[in-house]
Every structure is written in structure tokens, then in C-alpha cells.
Amino acid sequence: MNIAAVCLDLDGTLLTSNGTISEENIRAVQDLDKFNVQVILASGRPEESLKNFTIRNLHIPTYKICFNGVIVVSPTGTIIKKSLLNSQDVFKVVTLAEKNKIAVNFSTQDKWINFDPGNNFERVDKYNETLNDIRINTLSQMKQLYAKKKVSVLKIGMHISNKQLLKKMNKNLHQLPINVVHSDSEFLEATAKNVSKFSAVQTISKTAGWNINDVMAFGDYENDLEIVSNVGHGVAMRNGIEPIKRAAEFVTKSNDKNGVAVVLNSLMKDGVYPNLNYKG
């Protein structure tokens, strides 16, 4: 199997359920470098978070797809592409959130804006642990931030545990000219239109001179569906949602059973997918 690059989602894929990379996965990813296969980390997390995993755990050069494709960073740290949300679309989301009393996280490159109309200021985005915060609770305050040129929003995130409200917001957000996906069962994320992990991989492939058919991508949730469906070799995690497992070329073991390493080790050793038995 001819592979130029392997793109790895983090949460639910490369990371275990406790948010760490297993030693088995670390060794398998590091071995890709020995085979001259480029590693791409792709996540809804900010750049600093992806950088930390690269430096602290993997110790190899990686491309980084941050905020679900909003920022694309080369292994040397150069930003290849950055896509901002239109301010008017941000204001429309704030208006919807205010009307429905929903707390929302607006991610910028170096901080997150916690919009909370209920003034509770609970942390909204569990993945933005590396960013500083600004706390606001009105549309007027958001407009003031833009007027003072203090922010440029890259990604929107909202955690909604109420299923009916989640469905309603998902429908409302899809009526706006933005890209909306579920990153888990209770979490909606939005970026600029036509921005995704797959569009980011297309950008990287064009820059590096790869054929998209020579890219392998691993994922588990809706924000991985497009990339797993459209690269040459899409791999779904056993813990992933059913649509991504149906779309994938192969379904591996779960993130807590080193599913990434299971596939990579088999490919590097035998050149084929492993023979897995999921019974029991």
C-alpha cells in the first residue's frame, strides 16, 4: 500500500479516553517517520495543544490541522492557511445563543471568548485548555471586541446536553453560511464555509506534492467523516459513529485498544490491513 501521509484525529482516535497517547501508538507513529511517511495531526483543538503532543510525546515533525481545518501549520511552524469566520456570521450565532440561553465558546488563535447569556461562565470548550479567556454575555460586548479589533474568531463551539435544543441549534446553524459539525454527541462546532479537516489535507497535499489517494486518515466522529470518506485510505475507529464506519475502507480497534497502532504496525510489517476479529 503506497502511503505518503497519515492524518490522525486526536480525541477518540489517537488519544485514549483519558486524553493521553499510549506507548503503543507513540511507537507506531514514530516508526512512520522511519518509512518517510509524513504525519498530520488533525483536531478541533488549537495549535498549541497539537504542538504539545508533538513535542512531549511524538518527537517527530508533524503537520498540524487546528480548529478542524481553520489553521494549517507546516512541520517548521509556518502557517500555510488560516480561515476566519465572517463577523456578521459570528453576530448571528451570538443572537441565536442569546435567544436560546446557550453558552458558546468562540476560539481565536490565542484566546477563547466565553459568551454566556446566563452569566454562569462555565468552561464551554473542553479542548481549549491552552487558550486564555475573555468573558462576555451580550451581543453588544462581542461587537465592541470586533470594533476594537481585539479578536478574529476562528471556530465556534457549544456544548448542549438538552437533545431537543441541540437539534434546534444544529438546524438553525445549518441555515447560516458556515460549516457545522458534531464533534461529539453533545457538542457542535462551526467554522467558515468550506473549511474542514479534508480541505486542510487537500491544501497540505497540494503544497507537498502528494496525491490525495496516497493519504490515509483515521477518525471517529462527524468532523472526521468527510476526510475519512475522501482520502485514498479512510480508517474508522471501532468506537466511532456508524456513518464513519460505513464510509471507511477499514474499521480498526477502539482508541482504548491502540486501534491506530494496530493498523500502522500491520501496514509497516506486511503492507496490508490487520485481520481483526470483533466477536466477543
RAHUNOR-V471141 format. One record per pair of residues at least 24 apart in sequence whose ideal C-beta (glycine too) atoms are under 7 Angstrom apart, sorted by the first residue. I is the first residue (numbers start at 1). J is the second residue. If there is no record, write none. Layout:
# RAHUNOR-V471141
[[I | J] [I | J]]
This chain:
# RAHUNOR-V471141
[[1 | 267] [1 | 271] [2 | 214] [3 | 37] [3 | 214] [3 | 216] [3 | 233] [4 | 37] [4 | 38] [4 | 210] [4 | 214] [4 | 215] [5 | 37] [5 | 38] [5 | 40] [5 | 210] [5 | 215] [6 | 32] [6 | 37] [6 | 39] [6 | 40] [6 | 216] [7 | 40] [7 | 42] [7 | 201] [7 | 215] [7 | 216] [7 | 217] [7 | 227] [8 | 39] [8 | 40] [8 | 41] [8 | 42] [8 | 218] [8 | 260] [9 | 42] [9 | 43] [9 | 218] [9 | 219] [9 | 220] [9 | 224] [10 | 41] [10 | 43] [10 | 45] [11 | 43] [11 | 127] [12 | 220] [12 | 221] [12 | 237] [12 | 239] [12 | 255] [13 | 218] [13 | 219] [13 | 220] [13 | 237] [13 | 255] [13 | 260] [14 | 260] [15 | 255] [16 | 255] [16 | 256] [17 | 255] [17 | 256] [21 | 53] [21 | 57] [22 | 258] [24 | 258] [24 | 261] [25 | 258] [25 | 260] [25 | 261] [26 | 57] [26 | 58] [28 | 260] [28 | 261] [28 | 264] [28 | 265] [29 | 58] [30 | 58] [30 | 59] [30 | 60] [31 | 268] [32 | 264] [33 | 60] [35 | 268] [38 | 63] [40 | 65] [40 | 201] [40 | 204] [41 | 65] [42 | 197] [42 | 200] [44 | 68] [44 | 127] [44 | 155] [44 | 183] [44 | 189] [44 | 223] [45 | 127] [46 | 107] [46 | 128] [46 | 130] [46 | 131] [47 | 71] [47 | 73] [48 | 130] [49 | 127] [49 | 129] [49 | 130] [63 | 204] [65 | 197] [65 | 200] [67 | 107] [67 | 154] [67 | 155] [67 | 191] [68 | 155] [68 | 189] [68 | 191] [68 | 196] [68 | 197] [68 | 223] [69 | 191] [69 | 195] [69 | 196] [69 | 197] [69 | 199] [69 | 200] [70 | 154] [70 | 155] [70 | 191] [70 | 195] [71 | 154] [72 | 200] [72 | 203] [72 | 204] [80 | 203] [80 | 204] [80 | 207] [81 | 203] [83 | 191] [83 | 192] [83 | 195] [84 | 152] [84 | 153] [84 | 154] [84 | 192] [85 | 153] [85 | 154] [85 | 156] [85 | 178] [85 | 191] [85 | 192] [87 | 146] [89 | 176] [89 | 177] [89 | 178] [90 | 142] [90 | 153] [91 | 139] [91 | 142] [91 | 143] [92 | 176] [93 | 156] [94 | 139] [94 | 142] [95 | 139] [96 | 169] [96 | 172] [98 | 139] [100 | 165] [100 | 169] [102 | 158] [102 | 160] [102 | 169] [104 | 156] [104 | 158] [105 | 157] [105 | 158] [106 | 153] [106 | 156] [107 | 131] [107 | 153] [107 | 154] [107 | 155] [107 | 157] [108 | 151] [108 | 152] [108 | 153] [108 | 154] [109 | 154] [113 | 151] [115 | 142] [124 | 157] [124 | 158] [124 | 159] [125 | 157] [155 | 189] [155 | 190] [155 | 191] [156 | 189] [156 | 190] [157 | 187] [157 | 189] [158 | 188] [159 | 186] [159 | 187] [160 | 186] [160 | 188] [161 | 186] [181 | 222] [181 | 223] [182 | 221] [182 | 222] [183 | 221] [183 | 223] [184 | 221] [189 | 223] [196 | 226] [197 | 223] [197 | 224] [197 | 226] [197 | 227] [198 | 226] [198 | 227] [198 | 230] [201 | 227] [201 | 231] [218 | 260] [219 | 244] [220 | 244] [220 | 255] [235 | 263] [238 | 278]]
